Amino acid sequence: MTTGPTTHEATGTYRQRVAEIWSTALGTQVTTEDHQFFADGGDSFQAALATATVRREWGLEITVQLLIDHPVLKDFADRVAQLAAQLADDRAR
């Protein structure tokens, strides 16, 4: 029997992809889960770019406010993973 990824594996996948999205938006390599988007040079334009990419990639209804509220990569990616899981559950019903 095949099972899906564990929560930890899924969250790690989101962290990796969000790090790539942030790297593109910021124009610098994001490599640590404690990277802070705004403290490390991010501005409102880059935040809009990053959140728009997340919206398109996972079909989520998020705004820049999510990034403002969760500016640390680990926290933001974990929240994105939670929202994506909720969306998948809603679509499965």
Steps between C-alpha positions, in 0.01 A plus 500: 500500500638841403455790737547871448784700647513551873418844635872561557588398143224717354600798712863457395393507136312825557798651682730411213269645236426815702876549543533486121215749457652734757842467338355611169304788653793623711772442242711315756530139608272407790645190663393493866158442650551793737547747211299815572351647185488867602791508747724360228411767245155417366267786414130531418550446126701182559239384752226552241701305243563210740140475617368522144724208404373297797140582404555383143698190592264361762173676414481666840312817586777675694617858520824671596359517853579129542866576432491801733351281774742211430826653370722204598532237226413205725188670636379628163557166324330310783198731472492456121512121548207519743295714263577272205394196704174672598434589136563140393264375771232749392532393137479131596161552665 
